[in-house]
């Protein structure tokens, strides 16, 4: 346990990487202020673990000014919805006003000037904005999360099915807990990582046929990958009521994926986080119950 008087702000603390990072920092004896959108069961669990929970909106300057008051370092994470650049601007202004020393910014691997996805280009612009502050700034660009497999999974007649528009593209799925190790390490010691951009990958690059095989081994049931078109994927998201912003983003990054933007592996999680990242097989084997029902976003097969 550490004896550290610094306070670390975790935004999106009820989300995948935010919650994992907050829990890890608390386990290590750090003080955590968890920014949540509502005081729900997830927020109460963080408070029970020792976090100071604050309900607020990333788009509200007064909320953010209260959240960053007295904070040494912050993890900034915004979901895939409208308002990213405004939220980044609000956070940056509030943090600079409060003399926050460092920020770890959750971006994405598709972030680049020429991105066709509005969200991906927004992340690239948000990186540039934060780079213009005096804060010690680190950008994280993960490939697709391993949790994506659960969200887009269909459990059908004792078997698993992934119907996704990724063709034979490849990536190394990365667990949120492994990302949290990097987030926590950089927050605790930000100087060596100032103005660095790290891509985050799992340990093994695979296509979705190989991912399905790894999931089958980990879950002990048959798992299949059925490639579909981007158009079918977008239509299914729209039919589920997903936002136009999300549909535009995921449709374009599906093309990015096929073109290799999400591919690759590296040793960042091992070198900075201090532990080898989980394989897909290990990830799903530790969450078997989560895969006993279909995920919220699965694309159903057309009627026979």
matplotlib code that plots the C-alpha trace (Angstrom):
import matplotlib.pyplot as plt

x = [0.0, 1.2, 1.1, 0.1, -1.8, -2.5, -6.1, -6.8, -9.9, -11.4, -14.1, -16.4, -15.8, -18.9, -17.6, -15.3, -11.9, -12.8, -14.2, -11.3, -8.8, -10.6, -10.7, -7.0, -5.9, -7.9, -6.4, -3.0, -3.9, -4.4, -7.1, -9.7, -12.5, -14.9, -17.0, -20.3, -23.4, -25.8, -25.7, -26.6, -25.5, -22.2, -21.5, -22.4, -20.0, -17.2, -18.0, -18.1, -14.6, -13.3, -13.8, -15.2, -18.0, -19.1, -22.2, -21.6, -21.8, -18.6, -20.3, -21.0, -18.1, -19.4, -19.6, -16.1, -14.7, -15.9, -14.7, -11.1, -10.7, -7.7, -6.9, -3.3, -4.0, -7.0, -8.2, -10.4, -12.7, -15.7, -18.2, -19.0, -21.6, -22.0, -20.1, -16.5, -14.8, -17.0, -16.3, -12.6, -12.6, -14.6, -12.3, -9.2, -10.3, -11.5, -8.3, -6.0, -7.9, -7.4, -3.7, -4.2, -0.8, -1.4, -4.0, -4.3, -6.6, -8.5, -8.5, -8.8, -6.6, -8.5, -7.9, -6.2, -6.7, -7.9, -10.4, -13.8, -15.4, -16.5, -15.7, -12.3, -11.4, -12.8, -10.5, -7.5, -8.5, -9.1, -5.5, -4.2, -6.2, -4.9, -1.3, -1.7, -2.2, 0.6, -0.5, 1.7, -0.4, -0.5, -2.9, -4.0, -5.2, -6.6, -7.7, -11.1, -11.8, -12.2, -15.5, -16.7, -17.0, -19.6, -21.6, -21.9, -22.3, -25.3, -25.9, -28.0, -29.0, -25.9, -23.5, -22.0, -22.2, -20.3, -22.0, -19.7, -18.5, -14.8, -14.0, -10.5, -9.2, -7.1, -6.6, -5.5, -8.4, -7.5, -9.1, -10.3, -8.4, -5.1, -5.8, -6.5, -2.9, -1.5, -3.9, -3.0, 0.8, 0.8, -1.3, 1.0, 4.2, 3.3, 6.6, 8.1, 5.0, 4.5, 3.4, 3.5, 0.9, 0.5, -1.4, -2.8, -3.2, -3.8, -1.1, -2.2, -3.3, -6.1, -8.9, -12.5, -12.4, -9.4, -11.1, -14.1, -11.8, -10.1, -13.5, -14.7, -11.7, -12.2, -16.0, -16.1, -18.9, -18.9, -18.4, -18.7, -17.9, -20.3, -18.9, -21.6, -21.6, -21.1, -24.6, -26.3, -24.3, -25.4, -29.0, -29.1, -27.7, -30.2, -33.1, -31.9, -32.2, -28.5, -27.6, -26.7, -23.3, -22.5, -23.7, -21.6, -18.6, -18.8, -19.6, -16.5, -14.2, -15.4, -13.8, -10.7, -10.6, -10.7, -7.8, -5.6, -5.9, -6.7, -4.0, -0.8, 0.7, 3.2, 4.6, 3.1, 0.8, 3.6, 6.2, 4.0, 1.3, 3.7, 1.8, 1.3, -2.2, -4.9, -5.5, -9.0, -9.2, -8.2, -10.6, -13.7, -12.9, -12.9, -16.4, -18.3, -21.6, -21.5, -21.6, -24.6, -26.9, -26.8, -25.2, -27.1, -25.9, -25.8, -26.9, -29.6, -29.4, -32.0, -35.1, -34.5]
y = [0.0, 3.5, 6.6, 9.1, 12.3, 12.9, 12.6, 11.0, 11.8, 9.0, 10.2, 7.6, 5.7, 3.5, 2.4, -0.5, 1.1, 3.8, 1.3, -1.0, 1.8, 3.2, -0.2, -0.8, 2.5, 2.0, -1.5, 0.1, 2.6, 5.7, 8.3, 8.2, 10.7, 8.9, 11.0, 9.2, 10.3, 9.0, 7.6, 4.0, 0.6, 0.9, 4.3, 2.8, -0.1, 2.4, 4.3, 1.1, 0.3, 3.7, 6.1, 9.6, 9.6, 12.8, 13.0, 15.3, 15.9, 16.1, 18.8, 21.0, 23.4, 23.9, 20.1, 19.6, 22.5, 20.8, 17.4, 18.5, 20.7, 19.5, 16.8, 15.9, 13.7, 12.7, 10.0, 11.5, 9.1, 10.1, 7.6, 7.3, 9.9, 13.5, 16.2, 14.8, 18.0, 20.1, 17.8, 17.8, 21.6, 21.8, 19.3, 21.1, 24.5, 23.2, 21.2, 24.1, 26.4, 23.9, 23.3, 19.6, 18.3, 15.4, 13.7, 10.3, 10.6, 7.6, 8.0, 5.2, 3.4, 4.9, 8.5, 10.4, 13.5, 11.7, 9.4, 9.1, 8.4, 11.7, 10.2, 9.1, 12.5, 14.1, 12.0, 13.2, 16.8, 16.2, 14.9, 18.0, 20.3, 18.5, 18.7, 22.5, 22.6, 22.6, 19.3, 16.2, 14.5, 10.9, 9.5, 5.9, 4.4, 0.9, -1.5, -3.1, -4.2, -7.8, -6.8, -6.0, -9.8, -10.0, -7.0, -8.3, -11.9, -14.1, -17.2, -19.5, -23.2, -23.8, -22.2, -18.7, -16.6, -13.4, -11.7, -8.7, -6.8, -7.4, -9.9, -11.3, -8.2, -8.7, -7.3, -8.4, -7.9, -6.0, -6.4, -3.4, -4.7, -4.7, -1.1, -0.1, -1.2, 1.2, 4.0, 3.5, 3.3, 6.5, 8.4, 7.4, 8.4, 10.7, 12.3, 9.5, 9.4, 13.1, 13.8, 10.0, 8.2, 4.5, 2.0, -0.8, -4.4, -7.8, -10.4, -12.2, -10.7, -12.8, -12.6, -13.3, -16.9, -17.4, -15.3, -17.6, -20.6, -19.1, -18.3, -21.9, -23.2, -20.8, -21.3, -25.0, -24.6, -24.2, -20.6, -19.4, -16.2, -15.2, -12.2, -9.7, -6.5, -3.1, -2.2, -5.1, -4.1, -0.5, -1.4, -3.6, -0.9, 1.6, -0.9, -1.2, 2.5, 3.3, 6.9, 8.2, 9.2, 5.7, 4.1, 6.5, 5.8, 2.0, 1.7, 3.6, 1.9, -1.4, -0.3, 0.8, -2.6, -4.4, -2.1, -3.0, 0.1, -2.0, -4.6, -5.1, -6.1, -4.5, -4.8, -1.6, -3.3, -5.6, -2.8, -0.1, -2.1, -4.7, -7.8, -9.7, -8.9, -11.6, -13.7, -14.0, -17.6, -16.4, -13.5, -15.4, -18.4, -16.0, -14.7, -17.8, -16.7, -13.4, -15.4, -17.6, -15.0, -12.8, -9.4, -6.2, -5.4, -8.8, -8.7, -11.4, -13.7, -13.0, -15.3, -18.6]
z = [0.0, -0.8, 1.5, -1.2, -0.6, -4.3, -5.5, -8.9, -10.8, -12.9, -15.4, -16.8, -13.6, -14.0, -17.5, -18.4, -18.2, -15.7, -13.2, -13.6, -13.2, -10.1, -8.5, -9.2, -7.8, -4.7, -4.2, -4.4, -1.7, -3.8, -3.3, -6.1, -7.0, -9.3, -11.6, -12.5, -14.4, -11.8, -8.3, -9.3, -8.0, -9.9, -8.2, -4.8, -5.4, -6.0, -2.9, -0.9, -2.3, -0.9, -3.8, -3.4, -5.9, -7.6, -9.9, -12.8, -16.5, -18.6, -20.7, -17.7, -16.8, -13.2, -12.6, -14.0, -12.0, -8.9, -10.0, -10.7, -7.6, -5.6, -8.1, -9.1, -12.1, -14.2, -16.5, -19.2, -21.0, -23.1, -24.6, -28.3, -28.4, -29.6, -27.7, -27.5, -28.5, -26.2, -23.3, -24.0, -24.1, -20.8, -19.1, -20.3, -19.2, -15.8, -15.3, -16.2, -13.9, -11.1, -11.8, -12.5, -13.2, -15.6, -17.7, -19.3, -22.3, -23.7, -27.4, -30.0, -32.5, -35.4, -34.3, -37.2, -39.2, -42.3, -40.4, -42.0, -38.6, -37.0, -33.6, -34.6, -36.1, -33.0, -30.8, -32.9, -32.5, -28.8, -28.5, -30.2, -27.8, -24.7, -26.1, -26.1, -22.3, -19.8, -18.3, -18.5, -21.2, -22.3, -25.0, -25.1, -28.4, -27.8, -30.5, -30.0, -26.4, -25.6, -24.0, -27.5, -28.1, -25.3, -26.5, -30.1, -29.2, -29.9, -27.8, -29.9, -29.1, -26.9, -29.4, -29.9, -33.0, -34.0, -37.0, -37.7, -40.8, -40.4, -43.2, -42.7, -40.9, -37.8, -34.3, -30.8, -28.5, -25.3, -21.9, -19.9, -16.8, -18.8, -20.0, -16.4, -15.4, -17.9, -16.8, -13.1, -13.8, -15.9, -13.4, -10.5, -12.5, -15.4, -16.2, -18.3, -20.4, -21.1, -24.7, -25.5, -27.5, -26.8, -28.8, -26.6, -27.8, -26.5, -26.9, -30.1, -33.4, -35.0, -37.5, -36.2, -37.4, -35.1, -32.3, -32.5, -32.2, -29.1, -27.6, -28.2, -26.3, -23.4, -23.1, -24.0, -26.6, -30.4, -31.5, -35.1, -37.0, -39.8, -41.7, -42.8, -44.8, -43.3, -44.7, -42.8, -39.7, -39.9, -40.6, -37.5, -35.3, -36.6, -36.0, -32.4, -32.0, -31.8, -32.4, -35.9, -34.4, -33.2, -36.5, -38.5, -36.4, -36.3, -40.0, -40.9, -38.4, -39.8, -43.1, -41.2, -39.6, -42.9, -44.1, -41.1, -38.9, -35.8, -36.4, -34.5, -31.1, -28.8, -25.3, -23.8, -21.4, -20.2, -20.0, -18.4, -16.7, -15.3, -16.5, -19.7, -21.2, -21.2, -24.2, -25.6, -24.3, -20.8, -21.0, -21.8, -19.6, -16.6, -17.6, -18.8, -17.2, -19.1, -22.3, -21.4, -22.9, -26.0, -25.8, -26.3, -29.8, -31.6, -35.3, -35.8, -38.7, -41.4, -41.4, -43.2]

ax = plt.figure().add_subplot(projection="3d")
ax.plot(x, y, z, "-o")
ax.set_aspect("equal")
plt.show()
